[in-house]
Amino acid sequence: MVIVITINNIMKNYETLVDATNDLYKRGYTANLSLEGDTIDDKEQGIHMGADDFEIDEFYRFEGQSNPSDMSIVYGISSVKYKLKGVLVNAYGMYADDSSSAIAAKLHHNQVSTNLHGSDRPTS
């Protein structure tokens, strides 16, 4: 099941995580990003972004078909500083990284929490 979240008035509805990542790729989000502690990295280009180096353009939350606690978020991320757009897939809920870094705060609290409703909002 997908839960549609909008930022900047973008509204898409995807059935699967693969559909979301494929569409983001088609729309120019070509960097394969990973969360590495206090940075979001594009390992192919050797880029390590801190919390101030990127923006979350859009994101989509998915729940597993057989296990609703198996949740992931697909982020469309851009960086003016590094002139890149990429995709970050991160666990949400039970399997989420419990890091207290500025990156985790930005991903799970800053921009995300203002767009979630009720029980979907992360706690501080």
N, C-alpha and C positions, 0 to 999 in steps of 0.2 A: 504494500500500500504506500502511496506517495502522499506526502503532505506538502501542499504548494505554499511557498513563502515568496513574497515579492519585495523587492528593493528597487527603487527608482522606477516604479510603475511597470516593471516587467512582470508578466504573468504567463507562466508556462505550466503545462500539466504533463508529466511524464509517468508512464506506467512502471518503468524500471530505472535503476541507477545507470545501466548501460545506455538507455535512451537519452538520459540527461547528459551524460558525459559526451556521447557522440554528437549531440546537438551543440553543446558548448564548443566542441572542437571545430565543427563546421562554421561556427560564428567567430572563430579566431582565437579561442582559448586553447592554444596549442601546447603550452608548457605543461609538463607533467610535474606537479608540485607535491612536496611531501612535508609533513610537520616533523621537525627535528629539534625537539626541546624548545629553545627560545627563538628559533627561526623557522621560516617557511623557505624551503630550498628548491631550486631548480638545479638538480645535480648535473644535468647535461651541460648547462652553461656555467656552472660553478657559482651560482648566485645564492646568497643567504640573506633573506629579508627579515628585518625586525618589524615590530608592530607598526611603526610609522612609515614603512616603505611600501605598503600595499593598501588596497581598498577591496572590500567585499562587494562585488557588483550584483551578485544574485546567489541564491542557494536554494537547495531542495532537500527535504528530509524524507528518508525512506524507512519503512518498517519491513522486516522480513516477513515473507509469506507464511512460513510455518512457525515463526517465533517472533512475536511483536517486540520482544526486548532486544532483538538483533536489529539495531538501528544505525543508519549512516546518513551523513550529510555530504552532498556534493556542492562545493563552492566554486563559483566563477570569480576569479581573483585577477585584479590588474595592478600594475605598478608603473606609474609614470617615470619614476626614478630609473628603473631598469628596462623600460620600454618593452614590457611583456604582459601577456594575458595567459592565464593558465587555469588548470583544474586541480583542486585539492579534494580528495575524498577522505573523510575522517569519521571515526566511530562517534556515536552519540548515545547517551544513556548509560546502560550497565557497562559497556566496553569502552567508554570514552576515556581519553587521556585525562587524568586528574591533575595535570600540571597547573601550577598557580602562576605561570609565566604571563607576560603581557600579551603574547600571541594567543594563548588560551583564553584570556580575558576578552580579547577583541573578537575571537571566533565565537565564543559562547555567551558573552555578556553584552558587550558594547553595542554593535550594530544588530546582532541577531536578536537579542532579547526585546528590542523595541518593536520587532516585527512578529513576535510570537504572542499567542493568546493563552490566558488561563494557565492550565497545568503544564503547557509546553514551555513556559518561561523557566529558564534556569534560575536557581537561587544563588544568592551572593556568597 
